[in-house]
């Protein structure tokens, strides 16, 4: 196996993994959960902390 073929395979696999991650991140199934998690730093009701 030539090193250039190996580099091409690694590049192709990396691109496919990247596209899968982007597809997962922008999936409408995850939107509600991501919106909820995005509001955590702004949430005043912090449970588990003593004040």
HELIX and SHEET records of a PDB file:
HELIX    1   1 UNK A    3  UNK A   25  1                                  23    
HELIX    2   2 UNK A   31  UNK A   38  1                                   8    
HELIX    3   3 UNK A   40  UNK A   42  5                                   3    
END                                                                             
